[in-house]
Amino acid sequence: MVAIQRIQERLNLQENLVLNRIILNPDTPAARHQEFFPTTNATLQTGEKAQKSIEASVGLVNDFNLTPEQGTFALPKFSILNTVLADTCPKITTCVPFKYRTPDGSCNNLENMAWGKGGTAYQRLLPPKYEDGVNVAKFRSVTGSPLPSARAISTGFAQDFDVPSENYTIFVMQWGQFLDHDLTHTPISRGQGGQGISCCRNGKILEPENLHPDCFPINLPRNDHIFGRFGDTCMEFVRSLPAPRPECNFGPREQLNQITGYLDGSNVYGSSQDSQDFLRLFKGGWLRAQNVRGKMFLPANSAECTDQASRASCFSAGDGRVNEQIELAAIHMLWLREHNRVATVLAQLNPDWSDEALFQETRRIIIAELQHITYNEFLPIILGRTYTDKFELTPKESGYTRLYDPDLNAGITNVFASAAYRFGHSLIQGNIHGYGKFGNIRENMVMSKQHFKPFTLYKETAFDDFMRGLSGQPVQKADRFFTREVTDRLFQGEGSTGFDLVAFNIQRGRDHGLPGYNDWRQVCGLRKATSWNDLEQSMDTQSIARLARLYESVDDVDLYVGGLAEFPLPDAMLGPTLVCLLGDQFSRLKRGDRYFYEEGGQPSTFTQDQLREIRKTSLARIICDNADNIQVMQPLAFLKPSIVNQKEACESEGIPQVDLRAWTGERTAVP
């Protein structure tokens, strides 16, 4: 079969690239970017299976001279079940109802066990738009000429301008990233033996015979304000790993979510049985932890990175990206402490419970807390209370919801993972602050200089300082303005150049075949623009003028760019298109999750008393309960302290405590 031959050619090329040392150089921005996407062997094997059906689909397009439309819409009508590719089809398992979630998200939906399961494809709201209909990443305008370089769009559109929020703290950004790492992890393709793929050498694109088929490098303008001085015209970029098509058929390339697609604390507990077991202490229901000066820290992970001076180690957590930046590691530590705190109290209330019962019941509570904070505090800021009320995303004040829909796939959508939810990169501050108890700045760290260096967290008072910084430093607004720490210096380290996160986001959307902004406007109920003037109700004239200079057609505008250019809705952080696409996802995560914390009538349903206690949960309460020595906090940690959000003592009624006595005598589903 032609597909098998193409796979063999691909393997031969990968072997030659390694033999000729055409691989990523260590200690470069590209290598650090790869480090940010740790990929398991099981995931790589899944990608290899998916590659077979891609090659077969490409072969059919070429053999039968199919149009892109036929490749996208006609090929999926043909199954691969009775072909040599049948072994790439997902395995089907029978599910039975159970009180506790599986580690990998399987069997949440009893009829469709793979929905939301780790290691499966993102779902599509719109069909992809690949150049050949099945695999070739977008690179052409609707006019037929090349699309503008993602870097050219970034430098021409995403300016560095300080626009801090008047109301919100940097916790909005940090919760957004932490939540993202509970929901999405898109692994990138690798070479032989998991080696990093290199697409550029000495700033130039590699010769065709040495170019890996998953290379999709970003062209750099010759007059680039950073790379132009070095003569570089190529920025490393590798395509996302493909995923097997869930319907077991021929058709377009899909992308993989390596982690569970539910809001289920997988960033705390991992997305597989093995990773969950690795993190557990198997005593008292606890997760493993380090003891540092009598304080609880995340487990050490010296294999990933170690500080040569202090010999301090990086950390392990449920998500492998924990060490990417220090405030992310701090919030992981916060939830490790919360898990072990809750497990300790439950053990006192129920001395007959086993370690397994304590772990599962604690995990169940922690996930409920994560969900409540997200839907009660975070989403009303992002989407607006008007939207969350209208679409029943706002938590109820009492009683249960009856919203679970077994026909709704809660799994993550491709557009959410590869464009819409990446709005949070606009919120990033270039400097990370840690505050002392009197509001003095104790830490002032440049973002690009501390990637994969969370060692400052080991310092005395540092954990509390960063908690105060997260709840005190203002966040940037969601708009087309980005700090140069992420547009010019991402993963720069001690080198002279870094990566461009905005360009990456644009290129990733093209890699995934995402339709343009105009198509998504139409999906979300806005009028499809036929000219640049049609955008005047949606964005400011300067943004439109910049887009018109960069793109040949309004139909070419990338969703990531157009979405961030929109005027925000009156009570939201974002404009209507991104609110629509994010709202769709969070509605799925609520209505399509059989274990959602407010849902009644399920084996996992909390009692009315327990649910009443969970609804007292707040981010402020979690900080108060788990910080080393923070005694005051504003009740709404995502909002800056103000007249209506004054700091209160942690013991006050203004920051209510969750009374775990409601779990005394709870019937567990494990011995």
N, C-alpha and C positions, 0 to 999 in steps of 0.2 A: 504494500500500500504506500502511496506517495507520502502520506503523513508520517509513517514510520521512518521512511528515508530522510525526510526533512528533520525529524527529531535526531536521527543519527548524525546528520550534518551539523546540527546545532551543538551536539555533544562534542564532536570533533573540533569545532571552532573553539568551544570553551576550553578544551584541553590544550589546544595550541596557544591560546591567550595566556594561560597559566604558565606553560613552558617558556614562553617568551617574556614572562614577567609583565604582561600588560594587565595589571591589576591595580587596585587602589593603593596609593602610597599611604602608609600609616601617618598619623598625626597631621592630617590635612582636613580642611573643612568637609570634603566628601567622605572621608573615613569617619569623622565625628557624626556626620549626618546618618551614615549607615549604622553607627553605634546606637543612635537614637531609635532605631527600628530593629531591636533584637528579634530574630526569627527562629522558631523552633525547627528541628529536623522534620517533625510531622507536617508542619506548614509547608516546608520546601517540597516535601513529597507530594502534598496535595497540589501544589503549583505545577509540578512535573506532570501529574495526571492531566490537569487542565490544559497544559500546553499541547498534549496529543490531540484533543478535540479542536483546539484552535487551528493547528496545522491542517487537520482534516477539513475544517470549514474553509480555510483559505484555499486549499487545494480544489475544493468544489467550486468556489467562486471563480478560480482561474480556469479550471477544466471546462466549465459550462458558460464561461464569459458572462457571469451574472452581474447585473448592475448593483450598486451599493444598496438600493432599496430592496432588491431581491435577496441580497445577502442578509440584510437586517430582518426582513419580515417573512420571507419564504423559507429560508433554510431551517428556522426553528420548528417547522412543521414535520421535520424528519427526525426520528429517534435514533439514538446510537445504541439502543439496548441489544439489538441483534447484529452488532458489528464487533470487530476486534477491539473496539474502544469501550466495550461494555463495562470493563473493570474500572473505568473512571466515574461511573455513576455512583451517587451517594448511596450508602447502605441504609436500609430502612429498619427501624427498631420498633417493637411494640411498647407502648407506654402505659403505665398505670398511675393513677393519682397518688400523690405522696405529699406529706406536710412540708417537706423541705425541698428547696431547689437543688437541681443537679449542679455540680461545679461548672460544667461546660455549657449550660443553658439548654441542653436537650430536654425534650419531653415537657417543656413548659406548656406547649400546645400538644394536647394528647393525640390529635389526629395528624398533625404535621410536626413530627419530632425534631426536624432539623431547623425549623423557624427560630431564628435568633441564636442558634448554636454557634459556638466558636469554630472557626475554620470553614465557614460557608460564605457564599457570595452575598454581597450587598444586593438589595432589591432596587429595581428601577421604577421611577414614577413616569418617566418618558423614555422611549427607546433611545439607545445610544446613537451618536452620529460619528461613525468612523469613515475615513476617506474611502475605504473599499467596502464598507458596510459591515465588516466583521472584526477587523484587527488594527488597521493602520491608524495611528493617532492623528487627530485633527491638526492640519497645518496650512489649510487653504481657506481663503476668504470665499464667501458666496459668489464673488466676482471671478474666482478662479486663480487669482494671484495669491502669493504667500500671505498668511496672517502675520501681523506685526510680532516681532520678538516679545516674549513674555518679559524680558528684562527691559526692553524699550518702553513697554506699557508701564512697568513698575516705576521707572525713573521719570516718565512723562506724566504720570497720573498720581502716584502715591508719594506725596511730598512729606518731608520731615517738618512737622509743625506741631508745637506744643498746644494741645487743646484738652486740658484736664477737665474732668467732670466736676460740676459744682456740688453734686450730691452723693456720688458713689465712691466706694473705696476700691483699692486694688484687689480686694477679695473677690470682686465680681469676675475679674480676669482669671484669678487663680482657681476659683471654684469651677469656672468654665473649663480650664485645662484639666483639672482633676476629674471632672465629670466626663470629659471627652475620653479620658483614659479608662473610664469604666465602660464606654460605649463603642469606641472605634480604635482599631489598630490596623492600618493598611500596610502590610509588608511589601518591601520592594524586591524586585527580582535579584537573584544572585547568580554568580558564575559557578564553576566547578568547585565542589567541596564547600560551598557556601561563601566562596571568596567574593569580595566586593568587585563590581563591574566598573571598569573605567572607560569613559567615552572621549576623554580629551587628553592630549599630551602636550606639555609646554604651551598651554593656552589655546591650542588648535584642535579641531576635531580630528579623530583618528582616521587613518586611511580606511576605505571601505572594507578591505580584506581583514582588517583588525577590529572592525566595529561590531560589537555584540548586537544581535537583533533586538534586544530590549533597551538599547541606547536611544535616548530621545533628548539629546543635549540642547541647552538653551543658547541661542545665538546672542553674542554680545555686540552691541553697536561699537564701531571703531572709535567713536568719540565718547565712549562711556567715561563718566567722571572718575570712576575707580579703576576699571580694568583697561581703559584706553591707554593709560601711561605704560602699561606692561605689554601692550600689543595683543592682549588676550581677546579671542573672539569666540571662545567655547566655555560654557559653564556646565559642569557635570550634572547630569540628570538621567536617572534610570527609571524605566516604567514599573508600575505596580505589578506585583505577582498576580498571575491570572487565577481565577477560581473555576472549579467545575460548574457547569450550568445546572441549576437545581432541577430543571425538567428533564435532564438526561437526553439532550438533543443537540443537534448542530446549531450554530448561530454565533452571534457576536461575543467578543471577549468580555468577560465579567471580572470584577475584582473581589479580593478576599478580605473578610474581616477576621483577623486572627483571634479576636477575643469574643466573649459573649455579647450579643446585641441587645441585652436587657440592662436596665438600671438595677444592677444586682450586686454591687460592691465587688465586682471582679477585680478592680484595681486594688482592693484590700486583700482579697482571698485567692486571686488567680482564676484562670479560665479552664482549668483541667484538674482532674483528680490528683495527678502527680504534683502540680504546682501548689495545690491546696495542702497536700500532705507535707510538702517541703516547708511550708510556712508555719505549720502547726507545731505546738510543743507536745501535744498529746498528754497534757496534764492540766486538770482544772479548766478545760475548755479554752486555754490560752493559745495565742499566737506567739511564736518565738520572738525574743527581744534581747537586746544587749542591756546590761546594767552599767551605766556610766555615771560615776559619782552618786550612786543611789537613785538615778533617774532612768526611766525607760526609754530606750532608743530602738530604732529599727535594727534588725539583724545586720551584721557586717557582711559586706560582699567585696572582699579584697581582690577577688579574681577580676572584677571589672575595673576598679581604679583604686589607687592608694596615694595618699599625700606623702611624698618622700620626706618632707621635713618633720611632720608630726606622726607619721606612720598611721594616720587615721584612715579608715576604710570607707568606701562607698557603701550603699545600703541595698538590701533586698526588700522587695514588697510584692504585692499581687500583680503589679504591672512593671515590666522591665524598663520603663522610661523614667523611673523614680528619680534617678540622679541627674536628669537633664538640667535642672536649675534648682537652686537651694530652697525657694519657697514651695516648690512642688514636693520636695523631700520633706519639708516641714509639715505640710498638710497630710502627707502619708503617715508621718509619725503621730500626728494628732489622732488619726483614726485607729492606728494600732493601739494607742493608749485607751481610746474609748472602748474598743473591743475587750481588752483585758480588764478594764474597770468594770464593765457590765458583767463579764463572766465571773468576776470575783464576787460581786453582789448576788448574782443568781446562785452561786455555790453556797453562800451563807443562808439564802432563803430556802434553798432546796438541797440540803446536805446529802440526800440519797441519789442525786443525779450523777450519772457517769460523765466522764470527760466528753464523750460523743454527744450526749444530751446537752451538756453545757455549751459546747461549741456550736451546735446547730441552732439552739434557741437564741444564743447571743448573736450569731450571724443573722438570724431572722430579724432581730431587733435593730441591728446596725443598718441593714438594708432599708428597713422602714424609716429610720432616721435620715438616711441619705436621700430617700425619695421625698420625705416630707420637707426637708430643707430646700430641695430643688424646686418642688412645685409650690411651696408656700412663700419662699423668700427670693429665690433666684429668677424663676420664670416671669413673675410679674414685672420685674425690672427689664428683662430682655424683650419680652413680647408685649408688655403692657397689661395692666389689670383688666382693661376693657376686653382684651382678647381672651385672657385666661378665664374670666367669668363667663363669657359668651360660649366658649367651647368646653366648659366643664373641666378645665385644668386646675382651677383653684380648689384646694382641699375643702371638704365639707367641715362645718363646725361641729356636727355630731352625726352619728349613724354611719351606715355603710353606703358605698356606691354599689350599683348593679350594672356596671358598664362593660364588663368583660365580654368580648366578642371573639369566639373561637375561629371565626372566618377572617379575622384581621391579623395580618402578619406584623408583629411588633418589631421585627428585625430592622436594622439600620438601612436607610436608603442611600444610594450612591451619591446623590446630590447633597445630602446632609453631610456625609463624611468627607467628600472631596471638594466642597465649595462652601455651602451655606454656613456650617458651624465654624468654619475657619475665620468668621468675622472677628473672633476674639483676638486675633493677632494685631488688630488695630488698637486694642485696649492696652497693649503692653507699654509699660514705662521703661525708658532706657536705663534707669538706675533703680536698684532694689534697696529699699530702706528698712532698717531695723531700728525701733524706737525704745528708749529707756522708759522707766515708769513715770518720768516727769515730762515725757514728750520730746526729749533730746534725741537727736539722731546718733545712734550707736554704730550702725552699719550703713555704708553707702557704697554699694557694689555695682560696677558697670556690668550690664547684662552679658555682653559678649565675652567678658574675661573670666566668667565663672561657670561655663557649661561643663557638666560632669565634674564639678569640684564642690560638692556640698559639705566640705570639711569644716567650714565655719560653724556649722550647726552643732559641732561638738563643744564649742566654747561655752563657758559658764554664762548663763542668762540668755544665750543666743536664741533658744527656742521661743522664749517669751518675747524677746525683742522682735522676732519676725512675726509673731502673732499680732503684736501691737502695730507693726509696720503694715501688715496686710489689712488691718481694720482701721488704719489711720491715713495711710498714703492715698491720695486720690488716683482713680483709674483714668486712663485716657478715654475720650469719647469714641464711639464706633463711627468711623468716617473714612475718608480716603487719605488720612494723614497717619503715617507710621514712623516710629523712631528708626533712625539709621542703624541702630543696634541690630535690627532684624532685616533691613533692606540692603545693607552693605556689609555687615559684620557678623552675620549669623555663623556660629561655629568657627569663628576666626581663630580663637586661641591666641597664641603668640605670633601668628603669621601676619602677613601684610594685607591679605584679602580674606573675605569670608563669602558666605552665600547670601542670596536674596530670597527671603521667605515669601514675599508677595509674588515674585516671578515664579517661585516653586508652586504656589497655589494655583496660579494661572495655568502653568504647564501641566499640573496634575489633573486639572479639569479637562484639558485637551487630551491627555493620556487616557482618561476614562471615557472619552467620547461624549462628554456632557454637552447637551444642546446649549445654545447661547442664551444670554440674558433675556432677549426678546421672547423666546419660546416660553421661558419660565414666567415672565410677566403674564402671558396669556393663560397659563395654567392657574395662576393665582388671581385671576379675575380682573387684571388690568388690561387696558387696550393695547394691542400689539402696535408698537411704533412703526410707522412707515417712513418717517424722516426724523432727523435729529430734533426738529422743533417739537415733535410729539412727546419728547421727554421733559419739556419745560415744567409740567405739573409734578414731576417726580424728583427732579434734582436741580441744583443751581446752574446758572448759565456758564460759569467758569468750568465746572465739571463737564458739561455738555461740549463746550468748545475744545477741551483737552481730548475728550473721546473722539470727536470728529476729526481732530488732527492725527490721531493715532490709528483709527480704524477706517477702512474704505467704506464700510456699510454699517448701519445701525444693527443689522442682523449678525454682525461679527462679534459684537461686544461680549466678552466673557462674563459669565454669571457673577463670578467673584468680584469683578470690577464694578459692574452695573449695580449689583446689590448693595455694595458699600457706598455708592454715590447717592443713593436715594435719601430724600428727607425722612427723618424718623417720624413714626406715627406719634400723635400728641402725648401719649403716656408711655411710650416704649423707647428702647434704646436704638431700635432698628427700623428700617423702612418696610413697606408692605410686602415686598417680594420675599425678603429673608424671614420676616415674621410668619408668613404663610408656610414656607418650607420647613422652618424650625417647628412651628406649631403643629404641622402634620406629623412630624417625627415624635414629638413629645405626647401627642394624642395617641399615637400607636403604642408608645411605651407604657401608657396608662391603660388603654382599652384592650390592648393585645397581650397584656401580662396577667396570667392567671393568678400570680402571687402578689399583685399590686397591693400595697399595705392597707388601703381603704376598702378593698373589695370584699363583699360578703358572700356567704354561701360556698366557700371553698375549704378544702382540708387545712389550708394555711391561714384561714381567717382569724384575726385577733378577736378577743372578747371586747365587748363595749368598753369595759374599764381599761383594758390595755390600750385600745385605740385612743381613748381620751388622754392617756399619759403620753403616747407617742406624739399626739398633736401639740404637746407642750414643747417638743423639741425645737431648738433654734441653734444656729451656728454659734451664737454668743454663749449658749449654755454648754455646748461641747467644748469651747475654749475654756470657760470657767472651770469645768470639771477636770480638765486634763493638762492645763498649763502648770508650770512649776510654781509660779508665784504671781499670777495675775489676779488681782482682787476686785478690779472694776472693769466694766465693759459696757459699751452701748448695747441696748437690747437687740438692735438690728445691725448686725456686723457688716452687712453689705452697704449700709448707709453711713456717711460720715457723722460723727457726733454733732448734735445740733440742739436747739431749744426743744424740739419734739422727740429727740433721740439722745437724751442726755445719758452720760455714763452713770451706771448704777453699780452698787456693790453686788458682787456675784451671789451673795446670800439673800438679796432682796427679792420681793415678789415680782419685780419688773422683769426678772430673768427666771421664769419658773423652772422648777426641777421636775424631771421625769421620775415618778415614784415606781420603782421596779417591784414593789410589793404586790403589784397587780399580777405578777407572774408566779406568785407563791402557789405551789400545788398544780401548776400547769402540766397537763398530760403530754408527755413527749412521745414522739413516734419512733424512738430508738431505745435500745436497752440502756 
